[in-house]
């Protein structure tokens, strides 16, 4: 779970506003091409665990996030956005496009 969340949260290092992050159909293909089916399943499982633990201290899963400007609540909202996107598009089960 930790490794997957580090990969997922890493995007926030270069993001100025989480609300600017949007996912669309182009991202479905990007996920399928950039991550193997096994990796996507693992990421989705980690996101499911995160959804069940909204009070988890996401900023402390890696020292690289200690200066991240977003609160744990904002990180959780981002993870929720990605979780819903993956779930709605069944990305964790799609073969490469």
C-alpha positions as CSV (number, residue, x, y, z in Angstrom):
1,X,0.0,0.0,0.0
2,X,2.7,2.5,1.0
3,X,4.7,2.2,-2.2
4,X,1.6,2.7,-4.3
5,X,0.4,5.7,-2.3
6,X,3.9,7.3,-2.6
7,X,3.7,7.0,-6.4
8,X,0.2,8.4,-6.5
9,X,0.8,11.3,-4.1
10,X,4.0,12.2,-5.8
11,X,2.0,14.1,-8.4
12,X,1.1,16.6,-5.8
13,X,4.7,17.9,-5.4
14,X,4.3,19.8,-8.7
15,X,0.6,20.7,-8.3
16,X,-0.4,24.1,-7.2
17,X,-4.1,23.4,-6.7
18,X,-5.6,20.0,-6.3
19,X,-8.9,21.3,-7.7
20,X,-7.1,21.8,-11.1
21,X,-6.6,18.0,-11.4
22,X,-9.0,16.5,-13.8
23,X,-9.1,13.0,-15.3
24,X,-10.7,12.2,-18.6
25,X,-10.8,9.4,-21.2
26,X,-7.3,10.3,-22.4
27,X,-6.1,9.4,-18.9
28,X,-7.7,6.0,-19.1
29,X,-5.3,5.2,-22.0
30,X,-2.3,6.8,-20.2
31,X,-2.9,4.7,-17.1
32,X,-3.2,1.5,-19.1
33,X,-0.1,2.3,-21.1
34,X,2.1,3.5,-18.2
35,X,1.2,0.8,-15.6
36,X,0.8,-2.9,-16.0
37,X,-2.5,-4.5,-15.0
38,X,-0.9,-5.9,-11.9
39,X,0.4,-2.3,-10.9
40,X,-3.1,-0.8,-11.5
41,X,-4.7,-3.5,-9.4
42,X,-2.3,-2.8,-6.6
43,X,-2.8,1.0,-6.9
44,X,-6.6,0.5,-6.8
45,X,-6.3,-1.7,-3.8
46,X,-4.2,0.9,-2.0
47,X,-6.7,3.6,-2.9
48,X,-9.5,1.4,-1.5
49,X,-7.6,1.1,1.7
50,X,-7.1,4.9,1.8
51,X,-10.8,5.4,1.3
52,X,-11.4,3.4,4.4
53,X,-8.9,5.4,6.4
54,X,-9.6,9.1,5.9
55,X,-7.7,10.1,9.0
56,X,-4.5,8.3,7.9
57,X,-1.4,10.5,8.0
58,X,-0.7,10.5,4.2
59,X,2.0,13.2,4.5
60,X,4.2,10.9,6.7
61,X,4.4,7.9,4.4
62,X,7.5,9.4,2.9
63,X,10.0,12.1,4.0
64,X,9.6,13.7,0.5
65,X,6.1,14.8,1.5
66,X,7.0,16.5,4.7
67,X,6.9,20.0,3.0
68,X,3.9,19.2,0.8
69,X,1.6,22.2,1.0
70,X,-1.6,20.2,1.1
71,X,-3.3,19.1,4.3
72,X,-4.1,15.4,4.9
73,X,-7.7,16.2,4.2
74,X,-6.8,17.7,0.8
75,X,-4.6,14.7,0.0
76,X,-7.5,12.4,0.9
77,X,-9.8,14.3,-1.4
78,X,-7.3,13.9,-4.2
79,X,-7.0,10.2,-3.5
80,X,-10.8,10.0,-3.5
81,X,-10.9,11.7,-6.9
82,X,-8.4,9.2,-8.4
83,X,-10.2,6.3,-6.7
84,X,-13.5,7.3,-8.3
85,X,-11.9,7.8,-11.7
86,X,-10.3,4.4,-11.6
87,X,-13.5,2.7,-10.3
88,X,-15.8,4.4,-12.8
89,X,-13.5,3.5,-15.7
90,X,-12.7,0.0,-14.4
91,X,-9.0,0.9,-14.9
92,X,-7.8,-1.7,-12.5
93,X,-9.2,-4.4,-14.8
94,X,-8.6,-3.1,-18.3
95,X,-6.1,-4.6,-20.6
96,X,-3.8,-2.1,-22.4
97,X,-5.5,0.1,-25.0
